[in-house]
Amino acid sequence: MKGFASDNYAGVHPEVIAAIAEANVDHAVAYGEDPWTARAEELLRDHFGPAARSWLVFNGTGANVLAFRALCRPWQAVICAETAHVNVDEGGAPEAIGGTKLLTVPTPDGKLTPGTVDTHLLRVGDEHAVQPRVVSVTQSTELGTRYEPGELRELADHAHAHGLLLHVDGSRLANAAAGLAVSLAATTTDVGVDAVSFGGTKNGLLGGEALVLLDDAVGEGTTYLRKQTLQLASKGRFLGAQFVALLEGDLWRTSAAHANAMAARLAVAVERIPGVTVTQRVQANAVFALLPPGVAERLQRDVRFYTWDESTGEVRWMCSWDTTEDEVDAFADRIAQACGAAVAG
Ligand SMILES: Cc1ncc(COP(=O)(O)O)c(C=O)c1O
């Protein structure tokens, strides 16, 4: 059985493999001066609007660090949720490589609000305090929830009113947009977002993300910063080709919508099992749950998934573009059996 550990455990979508193979002919100019990269940048403008400027990079951590380097000066900081990937899962790269302090906010659901942002605005103008410059939200969040476009609009307006910028870690932006049944721009450009780390890897690419800047006034030197941040691919055509496969048609949306549907199916199935509590709203491709004592460990002998919070035992189940209905149903059956055995003692 496939696991439910991470959408990164899934392989590469066959259409992406085909696009890489098709690009693997002759020679092409290196470092992104190739027709595939040009087409990918054009498609990113189609999806995010004509003002979108993009830089293809290898991975999501790189996109986030590059974003912070592009948006912040050395005395400036990024406000984010405590649970943000940039805070807990990037090995300190924003601080160590980006030189950016993170100002974190506790949240019940991974989502910032204007009020929580305010807790870090009290010392604006105080030369002894780091100065907030960016509000970074994750869409969809690390807890499988998502922002409504209106919520992002409020955050963007609030940030701008205080001289801050709004960055979206969109490693799973496609899952949010697919779930909301809107365009990529509707949850970014149209609501005042300034910068997006747009994810491809979790949505079927071999490896590729893009930093997309939506605000003309920011990002001086980003081209040089990408190289300095070790994110300029020499054989850039293969990054470009992957994004063309993802964005030229509907692949980005169908793959993400499928992963979301599998998570929704799993949530419906496990909610019926006595002893299982789904702990977060299932609004993307993740299900978070509490299980009776011992059940997670029993299941983890055969199926890979993470215990998200060791202190509470909360688990995370992720679905991906290649998760099937049969796999979800079989996993839900296993959970039911394990819970039944736990109850029977
Ligand atoms: C919210 C979020 N941002 C960014 C990333 C990108 O990480 P990576 O550097 O592993 O591509 C991930 C991957 O797990 C993520 O979940």
The ligand as an SDF file (V2000), in Angstrom:
LIG
                    3D

 16 16  0  0  0  0  0  0  0  0999 V2000
    4.4330   24.7220    3.1970 C   0  0  0  0  0  0  0  0  0  0  0  0
    5.7010   24.2730    2.5490 C   0  0  0  0  0  0  0  0  0  0  0  0
    6.5280   25.1900    2.0260 N   0  0  0  0  0  0  0  0  0  0  0  0
    7.6330   24.8440    1.3630 C   0  0  0  0  0  0  0  0  0  0  0  0
    7.9790   23.5210    1.2230 C   0  0  0  0  0  0  0  0  0  0  0  0
    9.1440   23.2150    0.3510 C   0  0  0  0  0  0  0  0  0  0  0  0
   10.0900   22.4370    0.8050 O   0  0  0  0  0  0  0  0  0  0  0  0
   11.2920   21.8100   -0.0440 P   0  0  0  0  0  0  0  0  0  0  0  0
   12.4390   22.7280    0.1560 O   0  0  0  0  0  0  0  0  0  0  0  0
   11.4580   20.5080    0.5970 O   0  0  0  0  0  0  0  0  0  0  0  0
   10.9250   21.7370   -1.4940 O   0  0  0  0  0  0  0  0  0  0  0  0
    7.1870   22.5170    1.8040 C   0  0  0  0  0  0  0  0  0  0  0  0
    7.5600   21.0910    1.7300 C   0  0  0  0  0  0  0  0  0  0  0  0
    7.2410   20.2890    2.5560 O   0  0  0  0  0  0  0  0  0  0  0  0
    6.0160   22.9130    2.4770 C   0  0  0  0  0  0  0  0  0  0  0  0
    5.1970   22.0000    3.0290 O   0  0  0  0  0  0  0  0  0  0  0  0
  1  2  1  0
  2  3  1  0
  2 15  2  0
  3  4  2  0
  4  5  1  0
  5  6  1  0
  5 12  2  0
  6  7  1  0
  7  8  1  0
  8  9  2  0
  8 10  1  0
  8 11  1  0
 12 13  1  0
 12 15  1  0
 13 14  2  0
 15 16  1  0
M  END
$$$$
